[in-house]
Amino acid sequence: MGNYKYITNRTLRNKNNEEKGRLKAFVRNGSDTAEGEYECPECGHKDRINQVWKRPFSVRCSKCGFLMKIPKLKNEIKKKG
Ligand SMILES: [Zn+2]
């Protein structure tokens, strides 16, 4: 797993606090681009992620505009080196 400095795989909640969507994202070592995919918890739209990596990480649904915020978790893979 040394090829990535960040990996996350989350279930997402919509405005009614229902777990409906999910998001997977990763950042390669030496890269500042987050790649992955998501399923929007609000509208069910699925799309790919390819955007500048920054914290706090969030992805906006390209269809309905819902903002999926990804809070930091303790069990995330820590950056090495
Ligand atoms: Zn959406």
PDB file of the backbone (N, CA, C, O) and the ligand in Angstrom, with CONECT records:
HET     ZN  A 101       1
ATOM      1  N   MET A   1       0.835  -1.208   0.000  1.00  0.00           N
ATOM      2  CA  MET A   1       0.000   0.000   0.000  1.00  0.00           C
ATOM      3  C   MET A   1       0.864   1.249   0.000  1.00  0.00           C
ATOM      4  O   MET A   1       0.364   2.330   0.312  1.00  0.00           O
ATOM      5  N   GLY A   2       2.128   1.141  -0.335  1.00  0.00           N
ATOM      6  CA  GLY A   2       2.993   2.293  -0.257  1.00  0.00           C
ATOM      7  C   GLY A   2       2.826   3.282  -1.395  1.00  0.00           C
ATOM      8  O   GLY A   2       3.515   4.301  -1.430  1.00  0.00           O
ATOM      9  N   ASN A   3       1.929   3.002  -2.321  1.00  0.00           N
ATOM     10  CA  ASN A   3       1.784   3.865  -3.479  1.00  0.00           C
ATOM     11  C   ASN A   3       0.844   5.039  -3.232  1.00  0.00           C
ATOM     12  O   ASN A   3       0.724   5.935  -4.068  1.00  0.00           O
ATOM     13  N   TYR A   4       0.185   5.028  -2.089  1.00  0.00           N
ATOM     14  CA  TYR A   4      -0.810   6.074  -1.819  1.00  0.00           C
ATOM     15  C   TYR A   4      -0.514   6.768  -0.501  1.00  0.00           C
ATOM     16  O   TYR A   4      -0.082   6.145   0.468  1.00  0.00           O
ATOM     17  N   LYS A   5      -0.755   8.059  -0.487  1.00  0.00           N
ATOM     18  CA  LYS A   5      -0.585   8.776   0.776  1.00  0.00           C
ATOM     19  C   LYS A   5      -1.927   8.979   1.470  1.00  0.00           C
ATOM     20  O   LYS A   5      -1.977   9.366   2.638  1.00  0.00           O
ATOM     21  N   TYR A   6      -2.999   8.720   0.757  1.00  0.00           N
ATOM     22  CA  TYR A   6      -4.322   8.851   1.379  1.00  0.00           C
ATOM     23  C   TYR A   6      -5.304   7.945   0.658  1.00  0.00           C
ATOM     24  O   TYR A   6      -5.375   7.934  -0.571  1.00  0.00           O
ATOM     25  N   ILE A   7      -6.057   7.189   1.436  1.00  0.00           N
ATOM     26  CA  ILE A   7      -7.136   6.375   0.873  1.00  0.00           C
ATOM     27  C   ILE A   7      -8.323   6.487   1.804  1.00  0.00           C
ATOM     28  O   ILE A   7      -8.168   6.420   3.024  1.00  0.00           O
ATOM     29  N   THR A   8      -9.498   6.655   1.245  1.00  0.00           N
ATOM     30  CA  THR A   8     -10.688   6.655   2.084  1.00  0.00           C
ATOM     31  C   THR A   8     -11.816   5.943   1.360  1.00  0.00           C
ATOM     32  O   THR A   8     -11.893   5.952   0.131  1.00  0.00           O
ATOM     33  N   ASN A   9     -12.690   5.327   2.143  1.00  0.00           N
ATOM     34  CA  ASN A   9     -13.840   4.610   1.607  1.00  0.00           C
ATOM     35  C   ASN A   9     -14.969   4.813   2.612  1.00  0.00           C
ATOM     36  O   ASN A   9     -14.980   4.201   3.680  1.00  0.00           O
ATOM     37  N   ARG A  10     -15.917   5.678   2.260  1.00  0.00           N
ATOM     38  CA  ARG A  10     -16.921   6.112   3.231  1.00  0.00           C
ATOM     39  C   ARG A  10     -18.333   5.851   2.745  1.00  0.00           C
ATOM     40  O   ARG A  10     -18.614   5.856   1.546  1.00  0.00           O
ATOM     41  N   THR A  11     -19.207   5.623   3.703  1.00  0.00           N
ATOM     42  CA  THR A  11     -20.620   5.769   3.399  1.00  0.00           C
ATOM     43  C   THR A  11     -20.978   7.218   3.691  1.00  0.00           C
ATOM     44  O   THR A  11     -20.393   7.846   4.573  1.00  0.00           O
ATOM     45  N   LEU A  12     -21.934   7.737   2.952  1.00  0.00           N
ATOM     46  CA  LEU A  12     -22.296   9.142   3.073  1.00  0.00           C
ATOM     47  C   LEU A  12     -23.750   9.273   3.520  1.00  0.00           C
ATOM     48  O   LEU A  12     -24.593   8.437   3.196  1.00  0.00           O
ATOM     49  N   ARG A  13     -24.020  10.323   4.260  1.00  0.00           N
ATOM     50  CA  ARG A  13     -25.375  10.601   4.719  1.00  0.00           C
ATOM     51  C   ARG A  13     -25.965  11.763   3.949  1.00  0.00           C
ATOM     52  O   ARG A  13     -25.270  12.721   3.608  1.00  0.00           O
ATOM     53  N   ASN A  14     -27.251  11.666   3.681  1.00  0.00           N
ATOM     54  CA  ASN A  14     -27.932  12.765   3.003  1.00  0.00           C
ATOM     55  C   ASN A  14     -28.482  13.742   4.040  1.00  0.00           C
ATOM     56  O   ASN A  14     -28.188  13.627   5.230  1.00  0.00           O
ATOM     57  N   LYS A  15     -29.273  14.691   3.582  1.00  0.00           N
ATOM     58  CA  LYS A  15     -29.779  15.730   4.478  1.00  0.00           C
ATOM     59  C   LYS A  15     -30.722  15.175   5.541  1.00  0.00           C
ATOM     60  O   LYS A  15     -30.933  15.816   6.570  1.00  0.00           O
ATOM     61  N   ASN A  16     -31.291  13.994   5.306  1.00  0.00           N
ATOM     62  CA  ASN A  16     -32.162  13.354   6.286  1.00  0.00           C
ATOM     63  C   ASN A  16     -31.400  12.380   7.187  1.00  0.00           C
ATOM     64  O   ASN A  16     -31.996  11.593   7.922  1.00  0.00           O
ATOM     65  N   ASN A  17     -30.069  12.455   7.111  1.00  0.00           N
ATOM     66  CA  ASN A  17     -29.203  11.614   7.927  1.00  0.00           C
ATOM     67  C   ASN A  17     -29.359  10.127   7.621  1.00  0.00           C
ATOM     68  O   ASN A  17     -29.185   9.282   8.499  1.00  0.00           O
ATOM     69  N   GLU A  18     -29.690   9.815   6.367  1.00  0.00           N
ATOM     70  CA  GLU A  18     -29.797   8.430   5.933  1.00  0.00           C
ATOM     71  C   GLU A  18     -28.518   8.049   5.182  1.00  0.00           C
ATOM     72  O   GLU A  18     -28.021   8.812   4.354  1.00  0.00           O
ATOM     73  N   GLU A  19     -28.004   6.879   5.480  1.00  0.00           N
ATOM     74  CA  GLU A  19     -26.815   6.405   4.770  1.00  0.00           C
ATOM     75  C   GLU A  19     -27.216   5.867   3.409  1.00  0.00           C
ATOM     76  O   GLU A  19     -27.764   4.770   3.299  1.00  0.00           O
ATOM     77  N   LYS A  20     -26.942   6.636   2.390  1.00  0.00           N
ATOM     78  CA  LYS A  20     -27.352   6.209   1.055  1.00  0.00           C
ATOM     79  C   LYS A  20     -26.214   6.179   0.053  1.00  0.00           C
ATOM     80  O   LYS A  20     -26.172   5.309  -0.816  1.00  0.00           O
ATOM     81  N   GLY A  21     -25.310   7.104   0.167  1.00  0.00           N
ATOM     82  CA  GLY A  21     -24.254   7.189  -0.830  1.00  0.00           C
ATOM     83  C   GLY A  21     -22.944   6.627  -0.314  1.00  0.00           C
ATOM     84  O   GLY A  21     -22.826   6.228   0.845  1.00  0.00           O
ATOM     85  N   ARG A  22     -21.972   6.605  -1.195  1.00  0.00           N
ATOM     86  CA  ARG A  22     -20.636   6.230  -0.759  1.00  0.00           C
ATOM     87  C   ARG A  22     -19.601   6.952  -1.599  1.00  0.00           C
ATOM     88  O   ARG A  22     -19.876   7.445  -2.693  1.00  0.00           O
ATOM     89  N   LEU A  23     -18.419   6.993  -1.053  1.00  0.00           N
ATOM     90  CA  LEU A  23     -17.338   7.706  -1.724  1.00  0.00           C
ATOM     91  C   LEU A  23     -16.026   6.967  -1.478  1.00  0.00           C
ATOM     92  O   LEU A  23     -15.695   6.615  -0.346  1.00  0.00           O
ATOM     93  N   LYS A  24     -15.302   6.747  -2.546  1.00  0.00           N
ATOM     94  CA  LYS A  24     -13.959   6.181  -2.455  1.00  0.00           C
ATOM     95  C   LYS A  24     -13.014   7.165  -3.103  1.00  0.00           C
ATOM     96  O   LYS A  24     -13.281   7.678  -4.190  1.00  0.00           O
ATOM     97  N   ALA A  25     -11.917   7.425  -2.437  1.00  0.00           N
ATOM     98  CA  ALA A  25     -10.952   8.347  -3.016  1.00  0.00           C
ATOM     99  C   ALA A  25      -9.549   7.956  -2.579  1.00  0.00           C
ATOM    100  O   ALA A  25      -9.358   7.367  -1.515  1.00  0.00           O
ATOM    101  N   PHE A  26      -8.583   8.286  -3.402  1.00  0.00           N
ATOM    102  CA  PHE A  26      -7.196   8.040  -3.053  1.00  0.00           C
ATOM    103  C   PHE A  26      -6.321   9.113  -3.668  1.00  0.00           C
ATOM    104  O   PHE A  26      -6.676   9.751  -4.659  1.00  0.00           O
ATOM    105  N   VAL A  27      -5.167   9.291  -3.049  1.00  0.00           N
ATOM    106  CA  VAL A  27      -4.173  10.234  -3.557  1.00  0.00           C
ATOM    107  C   VAL A  27      -2.859   9.484  -3.670  1.00  0.00           C
ATOM    108  O   VAL A  27      -2.381   8.904  -2.695  1.00  0.00           O
ATOM    109  N   ARG A  28      -2.290   9.496  -4.829  1.00  0.00           N
ATOM    110  CA  ARG A  28      -1.018   8.799  -5.043  1.00  0.00           C
ATOM    111  C   ARG A  28       0.124   9.559  -4.394  1.00  0.00           C
ATOM    112  O   ARG A  28       0.083  10.784  -4.278  1.00  0.00           O
ATOM    113  N   ASN A  29       1.131   8.832  -3.979  1.00  0.00           N
ATOM    114  CA  ASN A  29       2.351   9.481  -3.493  1.00  0.00           C
ATOM    115  C   ASN A  29       2.920  10.391  -4.562  1.00  0.00           C
ATOM    116  O   ASN A  29       3.012  10.009  -5.729  1.00  0.00           O
ATOM    117  N   GLY A  30       3.295  11.573  -4.171  1.00  0.00           N
ATOM    118  CA  GLY A  30       3.865  12.509  -5.122  1.00  0.00           C
ATOM    119  C   GLY A  30       2.834  13.262  -5.926  1.00  0.00           C
ATOM    120  O   GLY A  30       3.186  14.050  -6.804  1.00  0.00           O
ATOM    121  N   SER A  31       1.572  13.033  -5.643  1.00  0.00           N
ATOM    122  CA  SER A  31       0.496  13.696  -6.379  1.00  0.00           C
ATOM    123  C   SER A  31      -0.312  14.573  -5.438  1.00  0.00           C
ATOM    124  O   SER A  31      -0.395  14.300  -4.241  1.00  0.00           O
ATOM    125  N   ASP A  32      -0.902  15.618  -5.978  1.00  0.00           N
ATOM    126  CA  ASP A  32      -1.834  16.441  -5.210  1.00  0.00           C
ATOM    127  C   ASP A  32      -3.228  16.359  -5.797  1.00  0.00           C
ATOM    128  O   ASP A  32      -4.039  17.270  -5.635  1.00  0.00           O
ATOM    129  N   THR A  33      -3.501  15.251  -6.486  1.00  0.00           N
ATOM    130  CA  THR A  33      -4.816  15.065  -7.093  1.00  0.00           C
ATOM    131  C   THR A  33      -5.530  13.888  -6.435  1.00  0.00           C
ATOM    132  O   THR A  33      -4.988  12.786  -6.351  1.00  0.00           O
ATOM    133  N   ALA A  34      -6.741  14.135  -5.977  1.00  0.00           N
ATOM    134  CA  ALA A  34      -7.581  13.077  -5.429  1.00  0.00           C
ATOM    135  C   ALA A  34      -8.352  12.438  -6.579  1.00  0.00           C
ATOM    136  O   ALA A  34      -8.974  13.122  -7.392  1.00  0.00           O
ATOM    137  N   GLU A  35      -8.294  11.109  -6.624  1.00  0.00           N
ATOM    138  CA  GLU A  35      -9.008  10.361  -7.653  1.00  0.00           C
ATOM    139  C   GLU A  35      -9.943   9.373  -6.971  1.00  0.00           C
ATOM    140  O   GLU A  35      -9.710   8.982  -5.827  1.00  0.00           O
ATOM    141  N   GLY A  36     -10.984   8.975  -7.660  1.00  0.00           N
ATOM    142  CA  GLY A  36     -11.882   8.002  -7.088  1.00  0.00           C
ATOM    143  C   GLY A  36     -13.261   8.113  -7.699  1.00  0.00           C
ATOM    144  O   GLY A  36     -13.418   8.499  -8.858  1.00  0.00           O
ATOM    145  N   GLU A  37     -14.265   7.765  -6.897  1.00  0.00           N
ATOM    146  CA  GLU A  37     -15.637   7.813  -7.391  1.00  0.00           C
ATOM    147  C   GLU A  37     -16.597   7.968  -6.218  1.00  0.00           C
ATOM    148  O   GLU A  37     -16.254   7.693  -5.069  1.00  0.00           O
ATOM    149  N   TYR A  38     -17.795   8.412  -6.535  1.00  0.00           N
ATOM    150  CA  TYR A  38     -18.784   8.583  -5.481  1.00  0.00           C
ATOM    151  C   TYR A  38     -20.171   8.241  -5.996  1.00  0.00           C
ATOM    152  O   TYR A  38     -20.435   8.212  -7.197  1.00  0.00           O
ATOM    153  N   GLU A  39     -21.049   7.982  -5.024  1.00  0.00           N
ATOM    154  CA  GLU A  39     -22.477   7.883  -5.293  1.00  0.00           C
ATOM    155  C   GLU A  39     -23.146   8.894  -4.386  1.00  0.00           C
ATOM    156  O   GLU A  39     -23.065   8.779  -3.163  1.00  0.00           O
ATOM    157  N   CYS A  40     -23.803   9.880  -4.966  1.00  0.00           N
ATOM    158  CA  CYS A  40     -24.374  10.974  -4.185  1.00  0.00           C
ATOM    159  C   CYS A  40     -25.514  10.477  -3.293  1.00  0.00           C
ATOM    160  O   CYS A  40     -26.424   9.802  -3.775  1.00  0.00           O
ATOM    161  N   PRO A  41     -25.474  10.806  -1.989  1.00  0.00           N
ATOM    162  CA  PRO A  41     -26.529  10.362  -1.081  1.00  0.00           C
ATOM    163  C   PRO A  41     -27.842  11.106  -1.282  1.00  0.00           C
ATOM    164  O   PRO A  41     -28.892  10.648  -0.832  1.00  0.00           O
ATOM    165  N   GLU A  42     -27.788  12.227  -1.943  1.00  0.00           N
ATOM    166  CA  GLU A  42     -29.000  13.011  -2.161  1.00  0.00           C
ATOM    167  C   GLU A  42     -29.757  12.564  -3.408  1.00  0.00           C
ATOM    168  O   GLU A  42     -30.969  12.355  -3.356  1.00  0.00           O
ATOM    169  N   CYS A  43     -29.053  12.416  -4.520  1.00  0.00           N
ATOM    170  CA  CYS A  43     -29.744  12.146  -5.783  1.00  0.00           C
ATOM    171  C   CYS A  43     -29.359  10.810  -6.412  1.00  0.00           C
ATOM    172  O   CYS A  43     -29.953  10.410  -7.413  1.00  0.00           O
ATOM    173  N   GLY A  44     -28.366  10.109  -5.839  1.00  0.00           N
ATOM    174  CA  GLY A  44     -27.991   8.811  -6.381  1.00  0.00           C
ATOM    175  C   GLY A  44     -27.078   8.861  -7.584  1.00  0.00           C
ATOM    176  O   GLY A  44     -26.720   7.825  -8.145  1.00  0.00           O
ATOM    177  N   HIS A  45     -26.704  10.054  -7.978  1.00  0.00           N
ATOM    178  CA  HIS A  45     -25.819  10.216  -9.134  1.00  0.00           C
ATOM    179  C   HIS A  45     -24.441   9.621  -8.845  1.00  0.00           C
ATOM    180  O   HIS A  45     -23.884   9.815  -7.765  1.00  0.00           O
ATOM    181  N   LYS A  46     -23.904   8.903  -9.812  1.00  0.00           N
ATOM    182  CA  LYS A  46     -22.562   8.331  -9.673  1.00  0.00           C
ATOM    183  C   LYS A  46     -21.622   9.039 -10.630  1.00  0.00           C
ATOM    184  O   LYS A  46     -21.957   9.289 -11.788  1.00  0.00           O
ATOM    185  N   ASP A  47     -20.448   9.352 -10.126  1.00  0.00           N
ATOM    186  CA  ASP A  47     -19.491  10.042 -10.976  1.00  0.00           C
ATOM    187  C   ASP A  47     -18.084   9.779 -10.465  1.00  0.00           C
ATOM    188  O   ASP A  47     -17.890   9.246  -9.372  1.00  0.00           O
ATOM    189  N   ARG A  48     -17.118  10.159 -11.266  1.00  0.00           N
ATOM    190  CA  ARG A  48     -15.721   9.998 -10.882  1.00  0.00           C
ATOM    191  C   ARG A  48     -15.212  11.259 -10.197  1.00  0.00           C
ATOM    192  O   ARG A  48     -15.710  12.361 -10.426  1.00  0.00           O
ATOM    193  N   ILE A  49     -14.217  11.066  -9.359  1.00  0.00           N
ATOM    194  CA  ILE A  49     -13.573  12.188  -8.668  1.00  0.00           C
ATOM    195  C   ILE A  49     -12.198  12.395  -9.281  1.00  0.00           C
ATOM    196  O   ILE A  49     -11.426  11.450  -9.447  1.00  0.00           O
ATOM    197  N   ASN A  50     -11.914  13.618  -9.608  1.00  0.00           N
ATOM    198  CA  ASN A  50     -10.573  13.976 -10.063  1.00  0.00           C
ATOM    199  C   ASN A  50     -10.408  15.459  -9.784  1.00  0.00           C
ATOM    200  O   ASN A  50     -10.767  16.304 -10.603  1.00  0.00           O
ATOM    201  N   GLN A  51      -9.866  15.758  -8.626  1.00  0.00           N
ATOM    202  CA  GLN A  51      -9.787  17.149  -8.208  1.00  0.00           C
ATOM    203  C   GLN A  51      -8.577  17.363  -7.311  1.00  0.00           C
ATOM    204  O   GLN A  51      -7.952  16.411  -6.844  1.00  0.00           O
ATOM    205  N   VAL A  52      -8.265  18.623  -7.082  1.00  0.00           N
ATOM    206  CA  VAL A  52      -7.123  18.959  -6.236  1.00  0.00           C
ATOM    207  C   VAL A  52      -7.375  18.456  -4.821  1.00  0.00           C
ATOM    208  O   VAL A  52      -8.455  18.648  -4.261  1.00  0.00           O
ATOM    209  N   TRP A  53      -6.367  17.815  -4.258  1.00  0.00           N
ATOM    210  CA  TRP A  53      -6.446  17.276  -2.899  1.00  0.00           C
ATOM    211  C   TRP A  53      -6.157  18.361  -1.884  1.00  0.00           C
ATOM    212  O   TRP A  53      -5.125  19.029  -1.949  1.00  0.00           O
ATOM    213  N   LYS A  54      -7.075  18.531  -0.946  1.00  0.00           N
ATOM    214  CA  LYS A  54      -6.831  19.448   0.159  1.00  0.00           C
ATOM    215  C   LYS A  54      -7.723  19.051   1.312  1.00  0.00           C
ATOM    216  O   LYS A  54      -8.757  18.409   1.129  1.00  0.00           O
ATOM    217  N   ARG A  55      -7.303  19.447   2.514  1.00  0.00           N
ATOM    218  CA  ARG A  55      -8.122  19.204   3.699  1.00  0.00           C
ATOM    219  C   ARG A  55      -8.767  20.488   4.150  1.00  0.00           C
ATOM    220  O   ARG A  55      -8.148  21.547   4.043  1.00  0.00           O
ATOM    221  N   PRO A  56      -9.995  20.441   4.654  1.00  0.00           N
ATOM    222  CA  PRO A  56     -10.848  19.246   4.695  1.00  0.00           C
ATOM    223  C   PRO A  56     -11.331  18.878   3.305  1.00  0.00           C
ATOM    224  O   PRO A  56     -11.666  19.742   2.495  1.00  0.00           O
ATOM    225  N   PHE A  57     -11.358  17.605   3.048  1.00  0.00           N
ATOM    226  CA  PHE A  57     -11.705  17.121   1.731  1.00  0.00           C
ATOM    227  C   PHE A  57     -13.223  17.120   1.558  1.00  0.00           C
ATOM    228  O   PHE A  57     -13.960  16.650   2.425  1.00  0.00           O
ATOM    229  N   SER A  58     -13.672  17.648   0.435  1.00  0.00           N
ATOM    230  CA  SER A  58     -15.098  17.602   0.137  1.00  0.00           C
ATOM    231  C   SER A  58     -15.276  17.500  -1.367  1.00  0.00           C
ATOM    232  O   SER A  58     -14.442  17.967  -2.144  1.00  0.00           O
ATOM    233  N   VAL A  59     -16.373  16.882  -1.760  1.00  0.00           N
ATOM    234  CA  VAL A  59     -16.675  16.685  -3.167  1.00  0.00           C
ATOM    235  C   VAL A  59     -18.097  17.174  -3.407  1.00  0.00           C
ATOM    236  O   VAL A  59     -19.013  16.844  -2.654  1.00  0.00           O
ATOM    237  N   ARG A  60     -18.271  17.955  -4.450  1.00  0.00           N
ATOM    238  CA  ARG A  60     -19.598  18.452  -4.769  1.00  0.00           C
ATOM    239  C   ARG A  60     -20.199  17.604  -5.889  1.00  0.00           C
ATOM    240  O   ARG A  60     -19.556  17.365  -6.911  1.00  0.00           O
ATOM    241  N   CYS A  61     -21.419  17.160  -5.689  1.00  0.00           N
ATOM    242  CA  CYS A  61     -22.104  16.348  -6.696  1.00  0.00           C
ATOM    243  C   CYS A  61     -22.248  17.163  -7.986  1.00  0.00           C
ATOM    244  O   CYS A  61     -22.695  18.310  -7.964  1.00  0.00           O
ATOM    245  N   SER A  62     -21.860  16.548  -9.105  1.00  0.00           N
ATOM    246  CA  SER A  62     -21.897  17.271 -10.374  1.00  0.00           C
ATOM    247  C   SER A  62     -23.316  17.400 -10.914  1.00  0.00           C
ATOM    248  O   SER A  62     -23.555  18.137 -11.871  1.00  0.00           O
ATOM    249  N   LYS A  63     -24.259  16.685 -10.300  1.00  0.00           N
ATOM    250  CA  LYS A  63     -25.636  16.743 -10.777  1.00  0.00           C
ATOM    251  C   LYS A  63     -26.504  17.672  -9.926  1.00  0.00           C
ATOM    252  O   LYS A  63     -27.138  18.587 -10.453  1.00  0.00           O
ATOM    253  N   CYS A  64     -26.534  17.435  -8.595  1.00  0.00           N
ATOM    254  CA  CYS A  64     -27.446  18.208  -7.742  1.00  0.00           C
ATOM    255  C   CYS A  64     -26.722  19.260  -6.909  1.00  0.00           C
ATOM    256  O   CYS A  64     -27.369  20.116  -6.307  1.00  0.00           O
ATOM    257  N   GLY A  65     -25.393  19.213  -6.864  1.00  0.00           N
ATOM    258  CA  GLY A  65     -24.643  20.216  -6.135  1.00  0.00           C
ATOM    259  C   GLY A  65     -24.487  19.939  -4.656  1.00  0.00           C
ATOM    260  O   GLY A  65     -23.945  20.775  -3.932  1.00  0.00           O
ATOM    261  N   PHE A  66     -24.953  18.777  -4.179  1.00  0.00           N
ATOM    262  CA  PHE A  66     -24.816  18.433  -2.764  1.00  0.00           C
ATOM    263  C   PHE A  66     -23.332  18.312  -2.408  1.00  0.00           C
ATOM    264  O   PHE A  66     -22.554  17.695  -3.135  1.00  0.00           O
ATOM    265  N   LEU A  67     -22.959  18.912  -1.279  1.00  0.00           N
ATOM    266  CA  LEU A  67     -21.564  18.896  -0.853  1.00  0.00           C
ATOM    267  C   LEU A  67     -21.327  17.724   0.091  1.00  0.00           C
ATOM    268  O   LEU A  67     -21.900  17.663   1.179  1.00  0.00           O
ATOM    269  N   MET A  68     -20.479  16.798  -0.338  1.00  0.00           N
ATOM    270  CA  MET A  68     -20.141  15.619   0.471  1.00  0.00           C
ATOM    271  C   MET A  68     -18.852  15.910   1.211  1.00  0.00           C
ATOM    272  O   MET A  68     -17.777  15.952   0.613  1.00  0.00           O
ATOM    273  N   LYS A  69     -18.962  16.111   2.514  1.00  0.00           N
ATOM    274  CA  LYS A  69     -17.785  16.421   3.322  1.00  0.00           C
ATOM    275  C   LYS A  69     -17.215  15.129   3.901  1.00  0.00           C
ATOM    276  O   LYS A  69     -17.948  14.247   4.348  1.00  0.00           O
ATOM    277  N   ILE A  70     -15.907  15.047   3.878  1.00  0.00           N
ATOM    278  CA  ILE A  70     -15.237  13.845   4.344  1.00  0.00           C
ATOM    279  C   ILE A  70     -14.414  14.194   5.572  1.00  0.00           C
ATOM    280  O   ILE A  70     -13.274  14.641   5.444  1.00  0.00           O
ATOM    281  N   PRO A  71     -14.972  13.996   6.764  1.00  0.00           N
ATOM    282  CA  PRO A  71     -14.212  14.301   7.976  1.00  0.00           C
ATOM    283  C   PRO A  71     -13.078  13.302   8.175  1.00  0.00           C
ATOM    284  O   PRO A  71     -13.106  12.186   7.657  1.00  0.00           O
ATOM    285  N   LYS A  72     -12.111  13.724   8.919  1.00  0.00           N
ATOM    286  CA  LYS A  72     -10.944  12.890   9.185  1.00  0.00           C
ATOM    287  C   LYS A  72     -11.329  11.737  10.113  1.00  0.00           C
ATOM    288  O   LYS A  72     -12.082  11.915  11.070  1.00  0.00           O
ATOM    289  N   LEU A  73     -10.795  10.551   9.808  1.00  0.00           N
ATOM    290  CA  LEU A  73     -11.042   9.391  10.656  1.00  0.00           C
ATOM    291  C   LEU A  73      -9.739   8.857  11.218  1.00  0.00           C
ATOM    292  O   LEU A  73      -8.678   8.988  10.608  1.00  0.00           O
ATOM    293  N   LYS A  74      -9.840   8.248  12.404  1.00  0.00           N
ATOM    294  CA  LYS A  74      -8.636   7.744  13.054  1.00  0.00           C
ATOM    295  C   LYS A  74      -8.036   6.556  12.308  1.00  0.00           C
ATOM    296  O   LYS A  74      -6.824   6.342  12.348  1.00  0.00           O
ATOM    297  N   ASN A  75      -8.885   5.781  11.626  1.00  0.00           N
ATOM    298  CA  ASN A  75      -8.364   4.567  10.996  1.00  0.00           C
ATOM    299  C   ASN A  75      -7.931   4.785   9.554  1.00  0.00           C
ATOM    300  O   ASN A  75      -7.687   3.822   8.827  1.00  0.00           O
ATOM    301  N   GLU A  76      -7.838   6.001   9.151  1.00  0.00           N
ATOM    302  CA  GLU A  76      -7.303   6.270   7.836  1.00  0.00           C
ATOM    303  C   GLU A  76      -5.818   5.925   7.785  1.00  0.00           C
ATOM    304  O   GLU A  76      -5.116   5.936   8.796  1.00  0.00           O
ATOM    305  N   ILE A  77      -5.379   5.628   6.601  1.00  0.00           N
ATOM    306  CA  ILE A  77      -3.956   5.356   6.410  1.00  0.00           C
ATOM    307  C   ILE A  77      -3.175   6.649   6.589  1.00  0.00           C
ATOM    308  O   ILE A  77      -3.460   7.668   5.961  1.00  0.00           O
ATOM    309  N   LYS A  78      -2.207   6.575   7.444  1.00  0.00           N
ATOM    310  CA  LYS A  78      -1.428   7.781   7.720  1.00  0.00           C
ATOM    311  C   LYS A  78      -0.387   7.999   6.638  1.00  0.00           C
ATOM    312  O   LYS A  78       0.138   7.057   6.045  1.00  0.00           O
ATOM    313  N   LYS A  79      -0.117   9.226   6.410  1.00  0.00           N
ATOM    314  CA  LYS A  79       0.940   9.579   5.465  1.00  0.00           C
ATOM    315  C   LYS A  79       2.282   9.088   5.999  1.00  0.00           C
ATOM    316  O   LYS A  79       2.599   9.277   7.173  1.00  0.00           O
ATOM    317  N   LYS A  80       3.057   8.465   5.139  1.00  0.00           N
ATOM    318  CA  LYS A  80       4.362   7.932   5.541  1.00  0.00           C
ATOM    319  C   LYS A  80       5.471   8.784   4.965  1.00  0.00           C
ATOM    320  O   LYS A  80       5.385   9.287   3.845  1.00  0.00           O
ATOM    321  N   GLY A  81       6.517   8.930   5.763  1.00  0.00           N
ATOM    322  CA  GLY A  81       7.706   9.622   5.278  1.00  0.00           C
ATOM    323  C   GLY A  81       7.471  11.101   5.166  1.00  0.00           C
ATOM    324  O   GLY A  81       8.372  11.841   4.771  1.00  0.00           O
TER     325      GLY A  81
HETATM  326 ZN    ZN A 101     -26.371  14.606  -6.193  1.00  0.00          ZN2+
END
